[in-house]
Amino acid sequence: MLFKHLSRLLPATGIRLYATAEKSALATLRKKTGYTFANCKKALELHNNDLAKAEQWLKEQATAMGWSKATKLEGRNTAQGLIGVLVQRNVGAMVEVNCETDFVARNASFQRFVQVASAACVRHLEKVESDANLTKVGLNSEALKQIVLDDGKSLGDHLALMIGTVGENASLNRAICYKVPDSIQLTGYVHPAPSEEIPHDVPLLGKYGSLVAFKSEHSTVQVGADGAELSPAQVARKVCQHIVGMKPERIGVPGKDEPAADKDDETCLIHQEYLVDPAYTVGEVLEANRLQIVDFQRFACGEKSQPEEQNVRAATN
């Protein structure tokens, strides 16, 4: 009698254990890849619940579907998106990636791709031979797509994969990259600024961005106009913030470039009222902190890029 009860229970238990394992594998695969329930279930069924093989199959399928989706959506307007800014030691990059809607710009897959593109540009410039001063490289859409990542795939491949995930058109628009010697430092800024501290090796994301190359005669902390102690890098970052907000067109040369008659029309950086403290001009802040702006670049998401972005604004030794 006991044997009959056991014979009925054991097969059912085995089925339940198998179903639990299958469910666990499905949940793990979905969490890891972000793909749909149906696709993950099919991947596991085709590969006898082997997670590694199922994940690889999903990636291959997604890449193929991504290219198909990218081709289908190509030509649709992409005026929204994000600016990515990353500075690592002597290399900095600012990248614009566009999409169709602000809704997708807030999508985690899209934001992750902008970060990947920013980091890829930094690694790309690390391989570029630099000169004695600032090396500035502008990359257009096609050049960006050709950059190869550590996994052997190009940024264009990853773009197609992301398009397949988010379901609307997206494009790699442009990038500006700096590489500097030890005598020059780099900093960057995005707006809206992150609400919390972001690690230095993680790209910043925003609707506006700026990248600044600067020289400092000080390596110690200075006292700012409001009494706060600021390092040269912190002052330079505030100038980055000013550039985003005030949109200067050039740095300017003291004694050569005269201030505009109407301060509201001023486009020369050193003559603009300092955004952080309008009682001073940017030139006065730079002089007080013994900082020199070597070059800067400003991006606004969706704006029409200018040909002069390929050129250095100021040749400074």
N, C-alpha and C positions, 0 to 999 in steps of 0.2 A: 504493500500500500504506500509506504514511504517512498519506495523507488518510483512509483507511478507519479507521485507529486513532484519529485525531483526532476523526472524526465520532462514534466510539463514546464517547470520553472527555468531550467538551465538554458534551453534554446532562447526563451524570451529574454533572459538576462544577457545572453550573448548579443542578441539583436540590439538591446538597449545600450550596451557598452559600445557597440559599433556605431550606433546612431549618435551617441554622445561624442565619440572621437571625431566622427564626420562633421558634426556641428561645430566642434571646437576648431577643426582645421579650416572650415568655411569662415568662421568668425575671424580667425587669425589672418587669413588671406585677404579678406575684405578690409580689415583694419590696416594691413600693411600696404595694400595697393590702391585702395580707394575705389575699386571698380564695383560694378553692380553685383547684386546677389546672384542673378542668373549667369553672368559671365564667370564669376568665381566658382559657382557650382559646376558649370560645364568644364572648366579648367581642371578641377579636382577629379571629376568623373573620367576625363580623358587620360589622366595620369595617375590613376589608382591612389588618389589622395596624397601624392608626393608634392609637398608644398613648394620645394625648390623648382621642380619641373613645371608645376602649375603656374607659378609666378613668372617664370621665363616665357611660357606660352602666352600669358596675358600681355606681357610687355611687347612681344612680337606682334600679337594681334592688334594691340592698341596703336603701335607704330604704323602698321598698315592702314588701320582705320583713320588714324590721324592724318596721314597723307591724303587719303580720300576726302576727308572732311575739309582739309586745308584747301585742296583743289576746288572743291565745291563752293566754298565760302570766299575764295580769292576774289578781290575786287570790291568787296563790301567795305564801306567807309569805316575807318578806325581812328576816331578823334579822341577817344578816352584812353586811359592807361595810367602808367606810373613811371616815375624817374627813379632809377637806382643809383646810389652813390656809395662807393667803397674805396677807402684809403688803407693801404697796407704798406707800412714803412716808406719806401721811396717811390711807390707806384700808386696812382689813383685813377679811378675810372668813373664816368658818369654815363649812364645808358638810359635811353628812352624806349620803352616797349608799349605799343598801343593796342587797344581792343575796341570793340564796338560800343560797349556800355559801361557805365560806372559800376553797375552791379557785378560784372565780371572782374573789374579792377580790384574789387574787394574779395574776390575768390582766392582761397588758399593756394590752389594749383597755379593760378596766374602769378600771384605774388612770389611764390617759390621760384617760378621760372625767371622773373626779373632779378631775383637774387643770384640765381645760377648764371645768368647772362653777365651780371656785374662782376662776379668772381672770375668768370671766363676771360673777360677783357683784361683784368688785372694780371692773370697768369699769361695771357697773350703778350702783354707789354713787357713782362719780366724777361721774355726771350728776345725782345727787340734791342739791338745795340744802341746805346745812348751816347750822346755827345757830352762835352764838358759842362754845358748848361742844361736848360730844360728841354726835354724831348716831348713833343706834343704830337699825338697821332689821332686823326679823325677817322672814324669808321662809318661807312654808310650801311644800308640794309644788307646788300649782297656780301660785303666784307664780313659783317657780323655773322651771317648764316654759315660762313665757311670755317669759323673757328671750331676746332675739334676739342672735345672735352676728354677727361681721363678715361671715360668708358668707351672711347673710340668713335662715338657718334658726334655729329656736328651740332652746333646750336640750331641750325635749320631743322635737323631731325627732332630735336627736343621741342622746338616750336610747334612742329606738326603734331607731336604727341600731346602737347598742352591744348592745342586747338581741338583735337579729338575729345579731350576731357571736358573742356568748358563749353563746347558746342557753338562758339561764334568765332568770327575772324579775328586774328591778332597779327601783329607785325613787329619785327625788330626794326626800329626806325633809324637810330643813329647812336653814336657814342663818341665821347672825347676822353682820351687817356693821357695822363702825364707820367713821365718818369724823370726823376730829378737826382742830382748828385747830393752828397752829404751837406753841401753848403745851402741847400734849399729844402724847405719843408712843405708838406701838403696837408690840407684839411678840407672837409666837405660838410655840407649842410643840406637838409631837405625840409620842405614845408608842406603839410603840417609836420612839426617836429614830433618825434616819438614821445609818448607820455611817460616812458620809463627808460632807464639807461640801457643802451644796446651794446653788446660786446663789440670790440674793435674789428673782429674778423667777420662780422655779420653786416651785409649791405643795408644802408638806410633806404627807406621807400617813402616817396611823397609825390605830390602833384607838381612841385617846383624843386629845383636842385641847383646847387652851385659848387664849384670846385675851385680852390685857390692855391696857388703856389706862392710862397713868401720867404723872405729872409729876415732873420732877427739878429740884432747885435747883443741881445740878452739871452741867457739860458736860465735865468732865475725868475721868480715871481715878481711882478710889478704891481703897484697899487693903482687901481682904476680911478676914473673921475668921481665915482660914487663911493670911493673908499674901500671897495672890495679888492681883494688880492686876485690878480689874474696872471696866468702864465702867458708867454707869447702865443702859444698855440690856442689858448682860450680867446685872446684878443682877435687873432686871425679868424677864428670860427665865428665870432660876432660880426666881423666884416663880411664873412660868407652869408650870414643872415641878412645883413644890410643889402648885399648884392641881390639876393632873392627878392627882397621887398622893394628896392628902389630902382632896379633894372638899369644900372650904368652901362654905357656903351664902350667906354675905354677907361684906362687907368688915369691917364693925364700926367703931365710933366710939370712940376713946380717951376714958375718963372716963364714957362712957355705957353701953357694953356691957361687962358683967362677964365674966371668964373662967368657963368651966364648972367645976363642982366636980370632975369627973373629966376629966382632960386628953384621955383617949381619946374622950370624947363631944363634944369641942370642934368647933363648926362655924363659928365666927367666925374669919375669916382672920387678923386681927392677933393673936389669942390662941393660934393653933395653934403647936405646936413646928415650927420651920423644918426641912423635910425634908432640906435639904442639910447642916445643922448643928443637931441637936436641942438643943444647949446654949443656943440663942437662940429666941425667938419670932419670928414673921414681923414683928410690929410693931416689935420691937427692931432687926431688920435694916433695915426701911424707915426708921426714925428715924436709924440710924447712917449710912445712905447718902443721907438727905434725899430719899427717894422717897415719893410719894403715889400709891396705887392709886385711880384714878378709877372704873374699872369692870372687871369681868372676866366671862368666860363659859367654861363647861366643857362639852364634849360627850363622851359615851361611846357608841360605836357600838352600836346596838340598844336603847338605853334609851328609855323613854317620855318624850317631851318634855313640859316643864312650861309652863303658860300664862304664868308670870312671865318666861319667856325674852324676851317681847316688851317687857319693861320694863327701864329702867335701874335698876341695883341701888343706886347712890349718886349723888345730885345734888351735884356738886362744882364750884365755880366755878374 
